[in-house]
Amino acid sequence: MTTMARSRFDIRKDGEFTWEIFDTTTGRTVIIGGKPYFDLPQDSADTLAGFMNAVDMVPDKDTLH
């Protein structure tokens, strides 16, 4: 039996038509290189979250609440 590892990054709605990438370990919006990843179109957020998970990206220590 294989266990699926939980992805570190996922997306959720942050507005009527926008999405954010959040850290599943903290529940907070991801910030990388000082840039918060919110107010994104769904397809961009989904693609970026997939990339971040694929390369094991590490977010900044400061995150939005």
C-alpha positions in Angstrom: 0.0 0.0 0.0 1.3 3.4 -0.9 0.7 6.6 1.0 0.1 9.8 -0.9 2.2 12.6 0.5 0.3 15.7 1.2 1.3 18.6 -1.0 2.8 21.6 0.8 1.1 24.1 -1.4 -2.6 24.3 -2.6 -4.9 27.0 -3.8 -8.1 28.5 -2.5 -10.4 31.4 -3.6 -9.5 34.8 -2.2 -12.1 36.8 -4.1 -14.9 36.4 -6.5 -12.7 35.6 -9.5 -9.2 35.3 -7.8 -7.2 32.6 -6.0 -4.3 32.4 -3.7 -1.6 29.9 -3.0 -1.4 28.8 0.6 0.9 26.7 2.7 -1.0 23.6 3.8 1.2 23.3 6.9 0.3 26.8 8.2 -2.9 27.7 6.3 -1.3 31.1 5.4 -0.8 32.8 2.0 2.6 31.9 0.6 5.3 34.5 0.2 8.4 33.7 -1.8 11.1 36.3 -2.4 8.9 38.9 -0.7 6.1 38.4 -3.2 2.7 37.2 -1.8 0.9 34.8 -4.1 -2.7 36.0 -4.1 -5.1 37.8 -6.4 -4.3 35.3 -9.2 -6.4 33.8 -11.9 -7.3 30.1 -11.1 -5.2 28.6 -13.9 -2.1 30.6 -12.9 -2.5 29.7 -9.2 -3.0 26.0 -10.0 0.1 25.9 -12.3 2.3 27.8 -9.8 1.2 25.6 -6.9 2.0 22.5 -8.9 5.4 23.9 -9.8 6.1 24.9 -6.2 5.3 21.3 -5.0 7.3 19.7 -7.8 10.5 21.6 -6.9 9.9 21.5 -3.1 10.0 25.3 -2.9 10.5 26.8 0.5 8.4 29.9 1.3 9.7 32.9 3.2 9.4 32.6 7.0 7.1 35.6 7.0 3.7 34.8 5.8 0.4 36.6 5.6 -2.2 35.7 8.3 
